[in-house]
Amino acid sequence: MGLAWLVPYEAKAQAYRTALGIRAGTELGLTLQQRVIEKATIEGIVTTNRYRWQAQGLFEYHRPVLGKRINVYLGVGPHFGNEKGYGDYWGITPVAGVEITLMKFVISYDYKPSFNINGGSTYLFHDSGLSVRMVLIRQKRKTPIKDFFGKMKRNKD
């Protein structure tokens, strides 16, 4: 068993709601990540190099490791793009990674191979990269004592 199972199941998996930043690795690009439900985000990534550009929309499930600021995640989503000399292509992209939230930044490293279903110069394109995102909207913190007294106060009315 890994360390991820030491954390209570109810723990929040992200310390942010929305984060925007850059991605550097096999290609350069922009990344926007939005928490949509408990422990899940949607990430939009647009990358480019001299020969191609690609856009991806990934649904990612996050699992906290030693608290909500360090996560591992798995996901999948569609991609489409255009490659010089080969035209348009599209397919599916799985992703696996790890992220840490430090102050107002989310730093992550992932591996996300792209499987082309139609078009492109190859069926499989390997991609890995480091993303640095700035937290635009933080996850609200719940204070149990405040909630406890708030509920008691409402019950007296």
N, C-alpha and C positions, 0 to 999 in steps of 0.2 A: 504494500500500500504506500502511496505517495503522501507527501506532506499536505496536499490539498484537502485531504479528508480530515485533518485536524481542526479545520475551521468549521464552525457551526453552519449548518445548511442554510439558515435564514440570513446569513451575511450578505450584504449588498456586494455586487461584483464590480461596480465601478464607482469611483469618487467624482464622476463628472456626468453631465447630461449631453453636452455638445462640445466638440473639440475640432479645431481646424489647423492644418499644418502642411509640412512638406514630407516627401518620401524620396529617399535616395537609395539606390541599390543597382540592380540590373538596368533600370531606367530611372529617370527623374520624373517627379510629378507632384500633384496636390492630393490631399486626403481630407475628407470631412466625415466625422463619426458622430452619430446621433443615437443616444440610448432610446429605445422604443418601448421595451418592457423590462421587467426585472431580469437582470443578467443577460440581456441581449441588446445588440446594437445593429444599426445599418450603417455600412461604410461605403462611401462613394470615393473612387480613386480614378484619377486621370493621369496617365503616364505617357512619356514620349522619349524618343531618341531620334537619331538622324534618319532612320528608315521607316519608322512607324509611330502611330499613336494608338492608345487603347483606353477605353473607359470600362469600369467595373462597378457593379452594385452588389455588395456582399452582406448577407445576413450572418452575424457572428454571435455565438453563445460563449459567454465569459464565465470562468470558474475561478473564484478567489483562492489565492495561495498565501497563507500567513497574513490575512487581512484583506480589506477591499482595495488597497492601493497596488497590489501585485496580482496580476491575473494571467491565466493561460486561456487561450480561446481557439475555437474551431468554427469554421463557417464555409459557406458556399454561395455562389451567385453567378449571374450571367456576365459576359463581357462581349464587347464589340469594338471594332477598330478598323484601321486602314493601314496596309503595308505597301510601301513603294515597290512597284513592279508586280504586285499580286492583287491589289484592290482591297475591297472590303472583306472582312471576316467576322465570325461570331462563334461563341461557344460557352463553355462553363468553366468556372474557376473555383476550386476548393482553396481554403487557407487554414494555416495553423501557425500560432504565434504566442508570444509572451509580451506583456506590457506592464509598465510601472508608472504610477502617477506621482510626480514630485512637484510640490507647490502648485504652480499653474500650468504644468506641462505633463503631457502623456507621451512617454517614449516607448516605442514598440519595435520588435523585430519579428518578421514573419517569413514564411515560405508559402508561395502561392503559384503553383503551376497552372498554366492556361491550356485547356484542352479545346482545340478548334474543332467545331462540328462542320463548319462550312467556310472555305476560303483559307487564305494565309499560305505562307511558304512551308509550314510544318504543322503536324498534328498536335505537338506538345511543345510549349515554350516554358522553360523554367525561369522563375522570378523569385528573388528574395530581396528584402530591403529593410532599412531602418527608417522609421517614421518618427518625426518630432512634431507634436501637435500642441497648440496652446488651448487651454480650457476656456471656452467662451461662456458656458453656463455650468456652474457647479451643481452637484447633487445636493439637495437639501438634507441637512442633518436633523434627525429626530432626537429630542432629549427626553428620555423616559420619565424623569422627575417632572418636567413641565407638562407632559402629556398626562401623567398621573394626577397632578393637581388640577389640571384643566378639566379632566373628566369628573373629578370630585366636585369641583365648583359647579359644573353644569348639572350634576345630579341633585344639588341642594335647591336649585331653582324650581 
